[in-house]
Amino acid sequence: MLITFARAIMLYIIVLIVMRLMGKREIGQLQPFELVISIMIADLASIPMTETGIPITKGIIPILGLLVMHLLISIINLKSIRARKIICGKPSILIYRGKIDEKQLIKERFTINELQERLRGNNVVNIGDVEYAILETSGQVTVIQKPNKRNTIPEDFNIMPDYEGIPYDLVVDGEVMHDNLKAIGRNYDWLRKEVSKFKMLPEEALIVTFDGKGQIFCQKKERK
C-alpha cells in the first residue's frame, strides 16, 4: 500500500513536470500531436502507478521519450511551414462571406447544429450575423461578424482612450509581491504608506493591486 502511494506521488510529479515543459496551452487548444502525446503519457503513468511488480522506470523512460518527441516535433513546426501543415493541418473556412460552405462542413464532419453551437459559444446567436467562421487546427471555431454587427470600439468614434497598461498584484493573501513592486519602481515603505490609507498593513490585505492609471484597489482579509 505504502509503495503504491509513493509510486503514485513520484509519477504524478514527473508527469506534472513533463506537462509543464510541454507548454501552457489549454486542453481545448492542443494540436492533434500534443493531444496524442498527452493521452499516451496518462496511459503510461497509470500502469506502473498501480502495478508494483512493474519497475517504475518502465513508465518514466517512455514518458521522457514522449517529451523528447514533443520537443522535436515542436521545433520542426517552428522551422518548416510544410511540415506544420502535415502535422497540424490547416484551418478550414466553414462560413465564407456570410455563406455556409457545405463542402467544408461535410469534409470536417460538421453538422449545422454543431456549427450553431460553436457560434453560440462565441456569443453569436444569429448565423446571419457571421461573415467568416474558421475551424482552427486546434478544433476551436473563430468567428468574425459582419461589420454592421460587430461591437463598436472607441476608434469608431475617433476617441483615443488613455493608456491603461496591466494591473500589478502588490499583495496576494497577505504576501507582498516584491518583484511587482520593483517592476513599478516602488518599495515596501511606499506600499505600507498607501495601504495605511485603508487602515491596514500590507500583510493584513487579501489583495492589493496597482493599475496603469496609478489607482490602488485594496481589500482586507476577513480571516487572520
N, C-alpha and C positions, 0 to 999 in steps of 0.2 A: 504493500500500500504506500509506504513512505517512498520507495524507489519510483513508483509510478508518478507520485506527486512531484518529486524532484525532476524527473524527466520531462513532465508536462511544463514545469516552470522554465526549464532550460530551453526547450523547443519554442516556447512562447517568446522568450527574449530574443532568440535567434531569428524567428520569423518576423518579429516586430522590427528588428534592426534591418533585415533584408527589405521589408516593405518600405521602410523609411528611405533606404538607399535607392529604391526604385523611383522615388519622386513623390510629389504632393497631389497628384491627380485624385479627384473623387472617383468612386466606383463607376458612376454613370458616364465618366469622361475617359475611361480606359480605352485604348486602342485594342483591336482584337488580339494581337500578340501579347499585350500586357494582361488582358483578362485570362488568357490561356495559362500564362505563367503563374498568375495569382491562384487559379484553381489547382494547378499541379502542386504548388507549394503547400497549399492547405491539405491536399491529399497525402503528400509525402510526410508531412508533420504528424498527421493523425495516426499513422501506422506504428512508428516507434514510441509514440506517446503512451499507447495502451499495451503494446506487446513488449513486455520486459525481456523476453527471450531474444529479441532483435537488438543488436548493438545500436546505440543512439547515433553512431556515426553513419549508419546506413540511411538515416534521414537527413543528417546535417550536410553530408557531402553532396547529394543530389540537389539540395536546396541552394547551396552555394554555387553549384554548377548552373542552375537556372538563373541565378543572379548574374553570373558572368555572361550567360546567353542574352539576358535582357540588356545588359550594358552594351554588348556588341551590336545588337540589333538597333539600339537607340543611336549609337554612333553612325551606323550605316544610314539610318533615317536622316541624320543631320547632314551627311556628306552627299547623298545621292537622291535626287528627286525621282528618278526612275524606280529605284528600289523602294522608295517611300510609297509610290503608287501600288507596287506589287504587294508590299507587306500590309499597308494600312488601307489601301483602296483610295477612292476619291469621292468627294461629295456628290450627291445626286440632287438635281433640282426637281422637286415634286410639283411646285406651282411656279410657272414662268409667266411673268407679266399678267398676273391675275387669272391665268388659265391653268387648270389642273392637267398635268401631264400623265395621262392614263398608262402610257407605255412604261414610264418610270415607276409608277405605282405597282404595276404587275411585276416588273423586274425586281423591285425591292420587297415584293410580297407585302405591300401596304394596302390595307382596306381604307375606304373613305372614312369609316368610323374611327379607325386608328389615327388618320390624319387630323380629323376634327378634334380628337382627344389631345393630340400633341399641340394643336393650335390653342386649345383652351388652357393648356399648361403654360402657354406664352401670353396668357391674358387676352387672347383674341377669340371672341365668341362667333363673329360672323365671318365665314370663309370668304365672303365677297370683299372683305376689307384687306385681303392679303395680296401683295404684289409679287413677292417671292417667298417660297418655303423651301429651305435647303436641308436635306438629310445629311448631316455631317458623318465623318468616318467613325466617330465615337457612338453613333446611334441617336444623338440628340438632333432635334429639328430647330433650325434657326429661322425665325420669321421676320420678314421685312414688310411692313404695312404700306398701303398706298399713301402717297404724300398727304392727301387730304384727311387721312385717318390717323396719322401719327400724332403723338403728343407734342405740343408746342414747347419750344425752348426759348430762353431769353434772346438768343440770336435772331429769332424770327421777328422780334420787336426792336431790333437794334439796341438791345440792352447788354451792357458788359458788366456782369456781376463781379464783386470784389473777390480776389483770390482767397480761398479758404484753407488750402492745404489739408493735412490729415491731423486728426486729434491724437495726442500722445497720452498714454496712461502713465501718470506720475505715481499713483499709489493704487495697488490692487490688493484688496483684502488685508489692509494694514501693512503691506510690504512696499517699501519705497523703491521705485524703479530708477536707480541711479544712472543707468545708461541713457534713459529717455530724458532725464534732467540735463545730462551733458549734451544731448542732441539739440536741445532748445536753448543751450547757453545759460542754464540756471544751475543753482546749487541747493543743498538741503536747507540752508538758512532762509533762502528766498521762499522755498516751498513751505517751510514752517510758518513764515510770516503770512503768506497768502491763505493757508489753511486755518490759521488762527482767526481769520475774519469770520469763519463759520463756527467759531468757538470749539475747536478741537485740535488735537495734534495729528500729524500725518499718520501715525501708527494707529489712530483711532478711526481712520476713514475706511469705508468699504471700497470706495472708488474716488479717485481724483483724476480728472482729465484736463488737458490744456489744448485748445484748438488754434487754428491758424489766425484767428482774429484776436487772440490773447484772452479769450474768455475761459474761465475755470468753472468746471462742474465738480461739486463735492457732495458726498453723502456719507453720513456717519454710520458705522456698524452698530447694529442693534445688539449683537452679542459681543461678549468680551473674549 
